[in-house]
Amino acid sequence: MAIDTEKIIRQRINFPDAFFRDEIREGFFIEKKMKHAWAAQMEVLREMDRICKKNGIRYFADSGTLLGAVRHKGFIPWDDDIDIAMLREDYLKFFSVAEKELPDGWQILDIAHGSDQLFGRITNGDKYDSCAEHMLRFHGCPYVVGIDIFPIDNVPSSEEEERVWYIILKYLQGLIYRLSVDREAWRAEDMKEDIKKVEEICHVKLFQNKSLKFQLANLIDGLVQVYRTEEAEELELAVFDIARDVRYKYKRSWYEESILTPFENIMIPIPAGYHGVLSVLYGNDYMVPKREGGDHEYPFYKKQDLELQKLHIERKENGNNHAEF
């Protein structure tokens, strides 16, 4: 079936040709392939923005995306992804409508859709796609691209409650980490005491015929939402913090309003209290570029390239040189 080229071009974000050239920003070389990936991610962001506006959902640029918006008016040169945060109520609402709102073939990764990760992610597909329509829609980027969406939760008002709350969260997260590096730990004898302790503390029953990692993730997901009250003065991306053993706490007032700010050639909302957020995350001198490290290997598409190379080799060895992706 013929594709409507003009319609796709009209509906996508308009980038000048110069945007897709190799470029040096802040002394860092950005290859044009990354520029195409950036543009594709921005298309995913725009689709999320459409859903949020339609359903009265608020969101904010977060982490490196927030820093990039404030300091660079776009991506941090050495960043390769988009991070978004939503207050828990908006987060739950977004993922409750996302399945019916997103285009066919797009993927949703969150705990309600069977993922054992504690934050959400939407992607423009589930595999490398070099068909003409996809390449046109996503500015020549064949990779699976998406955006990460983090829930912002309330911190307990009582210091003692917060201490206990966080200890339990860290304990559960530690068990998840253990399972991530040792898949057989669930059935190991030395895990039995931990399982018993979790059951007693959380008043639950863990089932051995089900994924323990997913069961523990569900427990954490429930615990971070316990304090669902606007009386809490502090907020935290708790699921992000427990996984990295850090504490970044924010004032509720910082997220009461948002400000639209330039990001490459679009506008994105940032928290009105962005200075406080960025100072907590990166220090008061956050406007000075420091090549902040990411949480994954740069560039993100390196892994997809390696998988494609492996598949090409396998196809060639099997006598099939006409693989389609």
C-alpha positions as CSV (number, residue, x, y, z in Angstrom):
1,M,0.0,0.0,0.0
2,A,1.3,3.4,-1.0
3,I,2.2,5.7,1.8
4,D,0.9,9.3,2.0
5,T,4.3,11.0,2.1
6,E,2.9,14.6,2.2
7,K,0.6,13.7,5.1
8,I,3.4,12.2,7.2
9,I,5.6,15.1,6.6
10,R,2.9,17.6,7.6
11,Q,2.2,15.8,10.8
12,R,5.7,15.3,12.1
13,I,8.0,17.9,13.7
14,N,9.7,20.1,11.2
15,F,13.5,20.1,11.5
16,P,15.9,22.1,9.3
17,D,18.3,20.1,7.2
18,A,21.2,21.5,9.2
19,F,19.9,19.8,12.3
20,F,20.8,16.3,10.9
21,R,24.5,17.1,10.3
22,D,27.4,16.0,12.4
23,E,28.0,18.7,15.0
24,I,30.3,19.7,17.9
25,R,28.5,21.1,20.9
26,E,30.4,22.1,24.1
27,G,33.5,20.4,22.6
28,F,31.5,17.1,22.2
29,F,31.1,15.4,18.8
30,I,27.5,14.4,18.0
31,E,27.2,12.1,15.0
32,K,24.3,12.7,12.6
33,K,22.9,9.3,13.5
34,M,22.3,10.6,17.0
35,K,20.6,13.6,15.6
36,H,18.1,11.3,13.8
37,A,17.6,9.4,17.1
38,W,17.0,12.7,19.0
39,A,14.4,13.7,16.4
40,A,12.7,10.3,16.7
41,Q,12.5,10.6,20.5
42,M,11.0,14.0,20.2
43,E,8.3,12.5,18.0
44,V,7.5,10.1,20.8
45,L,7.5,12.9,23.3
46,R,5.1,14.9,21.1
47,E,2.7,11.9,21.0
48,M,2.9,11.7,24.8
49,D,2.2,15.4,25.0
50,R,-0.9,15.0,22.8
51,I,-2.3,12.3,25.1
52,C,-1.5,14.4,28.2
53,K,-3.3,17.5,26.8
54,K,-6.3,15.4,25.7
55,N,-6.6,13.9,29.2
56,G,-5.6,16.8,31.5
57,I,-2.4,15.1,32.6
58,R,0.6,17.2,33.7
59,Y,4.2,16.2,33.1
60,F,7.6,17.8,33.5
61,A,11.0,17.4,31.9
62,D,13.3,15.6,34.4
63,S,16.9,14.8,35.1
64,G,19.2,15.3,32.0
65,T,16.3,16.5,29.9
66,L,15.4,19.2,32.4
67,L,19.1,20.2,32.7
68,G,19.4,20.2,28.9
69,A,16.3,22.4,28.5
70,V,17.6,25.0,31.0
71,R,21.3,24.9,30.2
72,H,21.4,24.0,26.5
73,K,17.8,24.8,25.3
74,G,17.8,21.2,24.0
75,F,19.6,17.9,24.5
76,I,22.8,17.8,26.6
77,P,25.3,17.1,23.9
78,W,26.4,13.8,25.5
79,D,22.9,12.7,26.4
80,D,20.9,10.3,24.2
81,D,17.5,10.0,25.9
82,I,14.4,11.9,27.2
83,D,13.4,11.7,30.8
84,I,9.9,12.8,32.0
85,A,8.4,12.9,35.5
86,M,4.8,13.0,36.6
87,L,3.1,13.3,39.9
88,R,1.9,9.9,40.9
89,E,-1.8,10.7,40.2
90,D,-0.9,11.9,36.7
91,Y,1.4,8.9,36.2
92,L,-1.4,6.4,37.0
93,K,-3.8,8.3,34.8
94,F,-1.4,8.4,31.8
95,F,-0.7,4.7,31.9
96,S,-4.4,3.9,32.3
97,V,-5.2,5.6,29.0
98,A,-2.0,5.0,27.1
99,E,-2.9,1.7,25.6
100,K,-6.0,3.0,23.8
101,E,-4.4,6.3,22.9
102,L,-1.0,5.3,21.5
103,P,-0.6,4.4,17.8
104,D,-0.8,0.7,16.8
105,G,2.4,-1.1,17.3
106,W,3.8,1.2,20.0
107,Q,4.9,-0.5,23.3
108,I,4.1,0.3,26.9
109,L,6.4,-0.8,29.6
110,D,5.2,-0.4,33.2
111,I,4.2,-2.6,36.1
112,A,0.5,-2.5,35.2
113,H,1.4,-4.0,31.8
114,G,3.6,-6.8,33.2
115,S,7.0,-5.1,33.4
116,D,9.0,-5.6,36.5
117,Q,10.6,-2.2,36.2
118,L,9.4,0.5,38.6
119,F,9.1,3.3,36.2
120,G,7.3,3.6,32.9
121,R,8.4,3.7,29.3
122,I,6.7,4.1,25.9
123,T,8.4,3.2,22.6
124,N,7.6,3.6,19.0
125,G,7.7,-0.2,18.4
126,D,9.5,-3.3,19.6
127,K,12.0,-3.9,16.8
128,Y,14.3,-2.3,14.3
129,D,12.2,-1.0,11.5
130,S,13.7,0.3,8.2
131,C,10.4,0.3,6.2
132,A,9.8,3.5,4.2
133,E,6.8,4.7,6.3
134,H,8.6,4.3,9.6
135,M,11.8,5.9,8.4
136,L,9.8,8.9,7.1
137,R,7.7,9.2,10.3
138,F,10.8,9.1,12.5
139,H,13.2,11.2,10.5
140,G,15.4,8.4,9.2
141,C,15.8,6.6,12.5
142,P,15.2,2.8,12.3
143,Y,15.9,2.1,15.9
144,V,13.4,1.4,18.7
145,V,13.2,4.7,20.6
146,G,11.2,5.9,23.5
147,I,11.0,8.0,26.6
148,D,11.2,7.2,30.3
149,I,8.5,8.4,32.6
150,F,9.1,8.5,36.3
151,P,6.5,8.8,39.0
152,I,6.9,11.4,41.7
153,D,5.7,10.2,45.1
154,N,5.1,11.8,48.5
155,V,7.7,11.4,51.3
156,P,6.3,10.5,54.7
157,S,6.0,13.7,56.9
158,S,7.2,11.9,60.0
159,E,11.0,11.4,60.1
160,E,10.6,8.0,61.9
161,E,8.0,6.8,59.3
162,E,10.3,7.9,56.5
163,R,13.2,6.1,58.0
164,V,11.3,2.8,58.3
165,W,9.7,3.3,54.9
166,Y,13.0,3.8,53.1
167,I,14.7,0.9,54.9
168,I,12.0,-1.5,53.8
169,L,12.2,-0.1,50.2
170,K,15.9,-0.5,50.1
171,Y,15.7,-4.1,51.5
172,L,13.2,-5.1,48.8
173,Q,15.3,-3.4,46.1
174,G,18.4,-5.3,47.4
175,L,16.5,-8.6,46.9
176,I,15.6,-7.5,43.4
177,Y,19.2,-6.7,42.6
178,R,20.2,-10.1,44.0
179,L,17.7,-11.8,41.7
180,S,19.0,-9.8,38.7
181,V,22.5,-11.2,39.1
182,D,21.5,-14.7,40.3
183,R,18.4,-16.0,38.6
184,E,18.5,-19.2,40.7
185,A,18.5,-17.3,44.0
186,W,14.7,-17.6,44.2
187,R,15.0,-21.4,44.8
188,A,18.2,-21.2,46.9
189,E,18.1,-22.3,50.6
190,D,19.7,-19.1,51.8
191,M,16.9,-17.1,50.3
192,K,14.3,-18.6,52.5
193,E,14.9,-16.4,55.4
194,D,14.6,-13.3,53.3
195,I,11.3,-14.5,51.8
196,K,9.9,-15.2,55.2
197,K,11.0,-11.8,56.4
198,V,9.3,-10.1,53.5
199,E,6.1,-12.0,54.1
200,E,6.1,-11.0,57.7
201,I,7.0,-7.3,57.2
202,C,4.6,-6.7,54.3
203,H,1.9,-9.1,55.3
204,V,1.9,-11.0,52.0
205,K,2.4,-14.4,50.6
206,L,5.1,-14.9,47.9
207,F,4.5,-17.6,45.5
208,Q,7.4,-19.8,44.2
209,N,5.6,-20.6,40.9
210,K,5.6,-16.9,40.0
211,S,8.4,-14.4,39.3
212,L,9.7,-13.3,42.6
213,K,11.3,-10.2,41.0
214,F,7.9,-9.1,39.7
215,Q,6.2,-9.8,43.1
216,L,8.9,-7.7,44.9
217,A,8.5,-4.9,42.3
218,N,4.8,-4.9,43.0
219,L,5.4,-4.6,46.7
220,I,7.7,-1.6,46.1
221,D,5.2,-0.1,43.8
222,G,2.6,-0.3,46.5
223,L,4.8,1.0,49.3
224,V,6.0,4.1,47.4
225,Q,2.3,5.1,47.0
226,V,1.3,4.6,50.6
227,Y,1.5,8.3,51.4
228,R,-1.0,9.6,48.9
229,T,-1.7,12.9,50.6
230,E,-1.0,16.5,49.6
231,E,-0.1,17.1,53.2
232,A,3.4,15.8,52.5
233,E,5.8,18.7,52.1
234,E,8.5,16.8,50.3
235,L,8.4,14.8,47.1
236,E,10.8,12.2,45.7
237,L,11.3,10.0,42.6
238,A,11.5,7.1,45.1
239,V,11.7,4.3,42.6
240,F,14.6,6.0,40.9
241,D,16.4,6.8,44.2
242,I,16.2,3.3,45.8
243,A,17.7,1.7,42.7
244,R,20.7,4.0,42.8
245,D,21.1,4.4,46.6
246,V,20.7,8.1,46.6
247,R,18.1,10.6,48.1
248,Y,16.9,13.5,46.0
249,K,14.0,15.2,47.8
250,Y,12.1,18.1,46.4
251,K,9.6,20.7,47.7
252,R,6.0,20.2,46.7
253,S,5.8,23.9,45.7
254,W,8.4,23.4,43.0
255,Y,5.9,21.3,41.1
256,E,2.8,23.3,41.6
257,E,3.2,25.1,38.3
258,S,5.1,24.5,35.0
259,I,6.9,26.7,32.6
260,L,7.1,26.1,28.9
261,T,10.7,26.4,27.7
262,P,12.5,25.8,24.4
263,F,14.0,22.3,23.7
264,E,15.7,22.1,20.3
265,N,12.8,23.4,18.1
266,I,9.8,22.5,20.3
267,M,8.6,23.7,23.8
268,I,8.4,21.4,26.8
269,P,7.1,22.0,30.3
270,I,9.6,22.2,33.2
271,P,8.7,22.6,36.9
272,A,8.4,26.3,38.0
273,G,10.9,25.5,40.7
274,Y,13.4,24.1,38.3
275,H,16.3,25.9,40.0
276,G,15.6,23.9,43.2
277,V,15.3,20.6,41.4
278,L,18.5,21.1,39.4
279,S,20.4,22.3,42.5
280,V,19.4,19.1,44.3
281,L,20.3,16.9,41.4
282,Y,23.5,18.5,40.1
283,G,24.6,21.2,42.6
284,N,24.2,24.9,42.6
285,D,26.7,25.2,39.7
286,Y,24.5,23.1,37.4
287,M,24.9,25.7,34.6
288,V,28.5,24.7,34.2
289,P,28.8,21.7,31.8
290,K,30.6,18.8,33.5
291,R,29.9,15.8,31.2
292,E,27.4,14.3,33.6
293,G,27.4,10.5,33.4
294,G,24.3,8.7,32.2
295,D,22.7,5.5,33.5
296,H,23.3,3.5,30.4
297,E,25.9,3.0,27.7
298,Y,26.1,5.8,25.2
299,P,24.9,5.6,22.5
300,F,21.7,3.7,23.3
301,Y,21.6,2.2,19.8
302,K,24.9,0.5,20.1
303,K,23.2,-2.6,21.6
304,Q,20.7,-2.6,18.7
305,D,23.5,-2.4,16.2
306,L,25.3,-5.3,17.8
307,E,22.1,-7.4,17.7
308,L,21.6,-6.5,14.0
309,Q,25.2,-7.5,13.2
310,K,24.7,-10.8,15.0
311,L,21.5,-11.5,13.1
312,H,23.2,-10.6,9.8
313,I,26.0,-13.1,10.5
314,E,23.5,-15.8,11.5
315,R,21.4,-15.2,8.3
316,K,24.5,-15.3,6.2
317,E,25.7,-18.6,7.8
318,N,22.2,-20.0,7.1
319,G,22.4,-19.0,3.5
320,N,19.8,-16.2,3.7
321,N,21.3,-12.8,2.7
322,H,17.9,-11.1,2.4
323,A,16.9,-10.5,5.9
324,E,14.2,-8.0,6.6
325,F,14.1,-6.0,9.8
